Amino acid sequence: MSQGLKAVAGVIDAKVHYGDKRADVKYRPAIVGPDKLVEAVNETGFEATLLDESDTQGGGS
């Protein structure tokens, strides 16, 4: 799944934590938005949803 995310234009880095069912993605918002990232994950056969900002730690992207 991380390779699928990294293949998206605008993604700088993606780390997938399968045990936590979570991915941390650094991206350029001027190039790609969260909806496209969710779509990219879903295309790999996994199901993705966006976390509310209050659910993220450290203000991650």
N, CA, C and O atoms as CSV, one atom per row, in Angstrom:
chain,resi,resn,atom,element,x,y,z
A,1,MET,N,N,0.823,-1.188,0.000
A,1,MET,CA,C,0.000,0.000,0.000
A,1,MET,C,C,0.866,1.250,0.000
A,1,MET,O,O,0.509,2.235,-0.647
A,2,SER,N,N,1.992,1.242,0.704
A,2,SER,CA,C,2.824,2.447,0.738
A,2,SER,C,C,3.328,2.797,-0.655
A,2,SER,O,O,3.432,3.977,-0.991
A,3,GLN,N,N,3.644,1.789,-1.478
A,3,GLN,CA,C,4.102,2.065,-2.839
A,3,GLN,C,C,2.993,2.694,-3.668
A,3,GLN,O,O,3.254,3.561,-4.502
A,4,GLY,N,N,1.756,2.262,-3.444
A,4,GLY,CA,C,0.619,2.858,-4.141
A,4,GLY,C,C,0.455,4.321,-3.787
A,4,GLY,O,O,0.160,5.146,-4.651
A,5,LEU,N,N,0.646,4.644,-2.517
A,5,LEU,CA,C,0.560,6.040,-2.090
A,5,LEU,C,C,1.718,6.858,-2.638
A,5,LEU,O,O,1.528,7.981,-3.105
A,6,LYS,N,N,2.918,6.290,-2.580
A,6,LYS,CA,C,4.099,7.018,-3.051
A,6,LYS,C,C,4.047,7.277,-4.546
A,6,LYS,O,O,4.714,8.191,-5.033
A,7,ALA,N,N,3.268,6.493,-5.287
A,7,ALA,CA,C,3.151,6.676,-6.728
A,7,ALA,C,C,2.249,7.852,-7.096
A,7,ALA,O,O,2.228,8.280,-8.250
A,8,VAL,N,N,1.512,8.372,-6.129
A,8,VAL,CA,C,0.603,9.490,-6.385
A,8,VAL,C,C,1.406,10.783,-6.471
A,8,VAL,O,O,2.216,11.082,-5.593
A,9,ALA,N,N,1.175,11.539,-7.531
A,9,ALA,CA,C,1.862,12.823,-7.693
A,9,ALA,C,C,1.561,13.717,-6.502
A,9,ALA,O,O,0.402,13.886,-6.124
A,10,GLY,N,N,2.601,14.289,-5.913
A,10,GLY,CA,C,2.436,15.177,-4.767
A,10,GLY,C,C,2.725,14.514,-3.436
A,10,GLY,O,O,2.852,15.201,-2.423
A,11,VAL,N,N,2.831,13.186,-3.414
A,11,VAL,CA,C,3.142,12.487,-2.159
A,11,VAL,C,C,4.652,12.511,-1.960
A,11,VAL,O,O,5.414,12.103,-2.837
A,12,ILE,N,N,5.069,12.990,-0.806
A,12,ILE,CA,C,6.482,13.079,-0.464
A,12,ILE,C,C,6.941,11.788,0.199
A,12,ILE,O,O,8.008,11.266,-0.124
A,13,ASP,N,N,6.137,11.272,1.125
A,13,ASP,CA,C,6.482,10.047,1.844
A,13,ASP,C,C,5.209,9.420,2.385
A,13,ASP,O,O,4.235,10.116,2.672
A,14,ALA,N,N,5.222,8.103,2.521
A,14,ALA,CA,C,4.082,7.381,3.087
A,14,ALA,C,C,4.606,6.213,3.906
A,14,ALA,O,O,5.411,5.414,3.428
A,15,LYS,N,N,4.145,6.124,5.131
A,15,LYS,CA,C,4.499,5.012,6.019
A,15,LYS,C,C,3.203,4.360,6.472
A,15,LYS,O,O,2.317,5.020,7.015
A,16,VAL,N,N,3.105,3.061,6.243
A,16,VAL,CA,C,1.895,2.319,6.580
A,16,VAL,C,C,2.159,1.505,7.841
A,16,VAL,O,O,3.179,0.825,7.958
A,17,HIS,N,N,1.226,1.588,8.775
A,17,HIS,CA,C,1.299,0.849,10.031
A,17,HIS,C,C,0.126,-0.133,10.035
A,17,HIS,O,O,-0.966,0.183,10.507
A,18,TYR,N,N,0.375,-1.322,9.502
A,18,TYR,CA,C,-0.701,-2.291,9.325
A,18,TYR,C,C,-1.339,-2.701,10.649
A,18,TYR,O,O,-2.556,-2.873,10.723
A,19,GLY,N,N,-0.531,-2.859,11.688
A,19,GLY,CA,C,-1.059,-3.257,12.994
A,19,GLY,C,C,-2.033,-2.241,13.565
A,19,GLY,O,O,-3.001,-2.604,14.235
A,20,ASP,N,N,-1.774,-0.961,13.297
A,20,ASP,CA,C,-2.641,0.117,13.778
A,20,ASP,C,C,-3.714,0.499,12.764
A,20,ASP,O,O,-4.575,1.336,13.035
A,21,LYS,N,N,-3.646,-0.140,11.577
A,21,LYS,CA,C,-4.566,0.195,10.483
A,21,LYS,C,C,-4.526,1.692,10.188
A,21,LYS,O,O,-5.551,2.371,10.136
A,22,ARG,N,N,-3.288,2.179,9.996
A,22,ARG,CA,C,-3.078,3.613,9.841
A,22,ARG,C,C,-1.926,3.868,8.870
A,22,ARG,O,O,-0.985,3.079,8.776
A,23,ALA,N,N,-2.019,4.969,8.164
A,23,ALA,CA,C,-0.921,5.401,7.297
A,23,ALA,C,C,-0.632,6.864,7.586
A,23,ALA,O,O,-1.547,7.673,7.736
A,24,ASP,N,N,0.634,7.188,7.661
A,24,ASP,CA,C,1.069,8.578,7.811
A,24,ASP,C,C,1.607,9.013,6.455
A,24,ASP,O,O,2.538,8.408,5.923
A,25,VAL,N,N,1.021,10.057,5.906
A,25,VAL,CA,C,1.377,10.492,4.561
A,25,VAL,C,C,1.771,11.958,4.588
A,25,VAL,O,O,1.034,12.805,5.093
A,26,LYS,N,N,2.943,12.245,4.037
A,26,LYS,CA,C,3.374,13.628,3.843
A,26,LYS,C,C,3.148,13.936,2.371
A,26,LYS,O,O,3.594,13.197,1.493
A,27,TYR,N,N,2.444,15.044,2.112
A,27,TYR,CA,C,2.108,15.368,0.729
A,27,TYR,C,C,2.053,16.874,0.537
A,27,TYR,O,O,2.006,17.647,1.494
A,28,ARG,N,N,2.059,17.263,-0.725
A,28,ARG,CA,C,1.963,18.677,-1.090
A,28,ARG,C,C,0.507,18.990,-1.421
A,28,ARG,O,O,0.011,18.585,-2.473
A,29,PRO,N,N,-0.182,19.707,-0.534
A,29,PRO,CA,C,-1.605,19.979,-0.736
A,29,PRO,C,C,-1.918,20.751,-2.016
A,29,PRO,O,O,-3.043,20.684,-2.510
A,30,ALA,N,N,-0.953,21.475,-2.556
A,30,ALA,CA,C,-1.197,22.195,-3.807
A,30,ALA,C,C,-1.276,21.233,-4.997
A,30,ALA,O,O,-1.768,21.592,-6.067
A,31,ILE,N,N,-0.783,20.003,-4.794
A,31,ILE,CA,C,-0.740,19.024,-5.887
A,31,ILE,C,C,-1.784,17.928,-5.711
A,31,ILE,O,O,-2.424,17.519,-6.680
A,32,VAL,N,N,-1.960,17.454,-4.489
A,32,VAL,CA,C,-2.875,16.332,-4.233
A,32,VAL,C,C,-3.642,16.596,-2.942
A,32,VAL,O,O,-3.120,17.204,-2.008
A,33,GLY,N,N,-4.873,16.136,-2.907
A,33,GLY,CA,C,-5.701,16.310,-1.718
A,33,GLY,C,C,-5.998,14.994,-1.034
A,33,GLY,O,O,-5.737,13.928,-1.592
A,34,PRO,N,N,-6.535,15.059,0.155
A,34,PRO,CA,C,-6.836,13.852,0.925
A,34,PRO,C,C,-7.761,12.875,0.191
A,34,PRO,O,O,-7.596,11.662,0.324
A,35,ASP,N,N,-8.718,13.376,-0.570
A,35,ASP,CA,C,-9.630,12.483,-1.282
A,35,ASP,C,C,-8.894,11.601,-2.282
A,35,ASP,O,O,-9.225,10.425,-2.432
A,36,LYS,N,N,-7.909,12.150,-2.959
A,36,LYS,CA,C,-7.113,11.380,-3.918
A,36,LYS,C,C,-6.271,10.330,-3.198
A,36,LYS,O,O,-6.060,9.238,-3.727
A,37,LEU,N,N,-5.788,10.650,-1.999
A,37,LEU,CA,C,-5.010,9.686,-1.225
A,37,LEU,C,C,-5.891,8.516,-0.790
A,37,LEU,O,O,-5.467,7.362,-0.843
A,38,VAL,N,N,-7.102,8.814,-0.364
A,38,VAL,CA,C,-8.055,7.755,0.009
A,38,VAL,C,C,-8.339,6.881,-1.204
A,38,VAL,O,O,-8.371,5.655,-1.098
A,39,GLU,N,N,-8.543,7.504,-2.346
A,39,GLU,CA,C,-8.806,6.758,-3.580
A,39,GLU,C,C,-7.636,5.832,-3.920
A,39,GLU,O,O,-7.846,4.686,-4.318
A,40,ALA,N,N,-6.408,6.324,-3.765
A,40,ALA,CA,C,-5.218,5.526,-4.063
A,40,ALA,C,C,-5.139,4.304,-3.154
A,40,ALA,O,O,-4.792,3.215,-3.610
A,41,VAL,N,N,-5.454,4.476,-1.884
A,41,VAL,CA,C,-5.447,3.337,-0.945
A,41,VAL,C,C,-6.531,2.348,-1.333
A,41,VAL,O,O,-6.282,1.143,-1.383
A,42,ASN,N,N,-7.721,2.838,-1.606
A,42,ASN,CA,C,-8.828,1.959,-1.968
A,42,ASN,C,C,-8.520,1.158,-3.230
A,42,ASN,O,O,-8.965,0.018,-3.365
A,43,GLU,N,N,-7.768,1.742,-4.148
A,43,GLU,CA,C,-7.396,1.039,-5.376
A,43,GLU,C,C,-6.425,-0.111,-5.116
A,43,GLU,O,O,-6.290,-0.999,-5.957
A,44,THR,N,N,-5.748,-0.111,-3.966
A,44,THR,CA,C,-4.837,-1.213,-3.629
A,44,THR,C,C,-5.576,-2.375,-2.981
A,44,THR,O,O,-4.972,-3.408,-2.694
A,45,GLY,N,N,-6.879,-2.219,-2.748
A,45,GLY,CA,C,-7.659,-3.295,-2.142
A,45,GLY,C,C,-7.907,-3.104,-0.658
A,45,GLY,O,O,-8.596,-3.912,-0.036
A,46,PHE,N,N,-7.359,-2.054,-0.088
A,46,PHE,CA,C,-7.614,-1.719,1.306
A,46,PHE,C,C,-8.727,-0.688,1.367
A,46,PHE,O,O,-9.052,-0.061,0.359
A,47,GLU,N,N,-9.306,-0.511,2.532
A,47,GLU,CA,C,-10.339,0.502,2.713
A,47,GLU,C,C,-9.771,1.636,3.548
A,47,GLU,O,O,-9.216,1.410,4.623
A,48,ALA,N,N,-9.913,2.856,3.049
A,48,ALA,CA,C,-9.359,4.010,3.746
A,48,ALA,C,C,-10.453,5.016,4.079
A,48,ALA,O,O,-11.430,5.168,3.346
A,49,THR,N,N,-10.264,5.692,5.194
A,49,THR,CA,C,-11.091,6.825,5.587
A,49,THR,C,C,-10.159,7.878,6.162
A,49,THR,O,O,-9.058,7.563,6.615
A,50,LEU,N,N,-10.595,9.108,6.145
A,50,LEU,CA,C,-9.791,10.190,6.714
A,50,LEU,C,C,-10.056,10.299,8.202
A,50,LEU,O,O,-11.191,10.155,8.656
A,51,LEU,N,N,-9.002,10.553,8.956
A,51,LEU,CA,C,-9.143,10.828,10.375
A,51,LEU,C,C,-9.450,12.298,10.559
A,51,LEU,O,O,-8.993,13.141,9.787
A,52,ASP,N,N,-10.210,12.595,11.564
A,52,ASP,CA,C,-10.424,13.981,11.970
A,52,ASP,C,C,-9.092,14.497,12.496
A,52,ASP,O,O,-8.336,13.728,13.091
A,53,GLU,N,N,-8.781,15.777,12.294
A,53,GLU,CA,C,-7.502,16.312,12.765
A,53,GLU,C,C,-7.304,16.086,14.252
A,53,GLU,O,O,-6.166,15.939,14.699
A,54,SER,N,N,-8.380,16.054,15.034
A,54,SER,CA,C,-8.237,15.817,16.471
A,54,SER,C,C,-7.785,14.386,16.758
A,54,SER,O,O,-7.337,14.093,17.867
A,55,ASP,N,N,-7.898,13.479,15.757
A,55,ASP,CA,C,-7.469,12.096,15.937
A,55,ASP,C,C,-5.987,11.906,15.627
A,55,ASP,O,O,-5.416,10.867,15.959
A,56,THR,N,N,-5.357,12.898,14.994
A,56,THR,CA,C,-3.954,12.759,14.629
A,56,THR,C,C,-3.076,13.313,15.747
A,56,THR,O,O,-3.476,14.202,16.499
A,57,GLN,N,N,-1.896,12.772,15.830
A,57,GLN,CA,C,-0.941,13.237,16.844
A,57,GLN,C,C,0.164,13.996,16.141
A,57,GLN,O,O,0.644,13.563,15.093
A,58,GLY,N,N,0.567,15.097,16.690
A,58,GLY,CA,C,1.677,15.853,16.154
A,58,GLY,C,C,1.337,16.644,14.913
A,58,GLY,O,O,2.238,17.113,14.217
A,59,GLY,N,N,0.055,16.804,14.618
A,59,GLY,CA,C,-0.348,17.602,13.463
A,59,GLY,C,C,0.100,17.036,12.146
A,59,GLY,O,O,0.415,17.796,11.230
A,60,GLY,N,N,0.142,15.709,12.014
A,60,GLY,CA,C,0.579,15.076,10.773
A,60,GLY,C,C,-0.320,15.403,9.615
A,60,GLY,O,O,-1.446,15.867,9.796
A,61,SER,N,N,0.180,15.160,8.421
A,61,SER,CA,C,-0.577,15.452,7.206
A,61,SER,C,C,-1.370,14.253,6.793
A,61,SER,O,O,-2.078,14.298,5.786
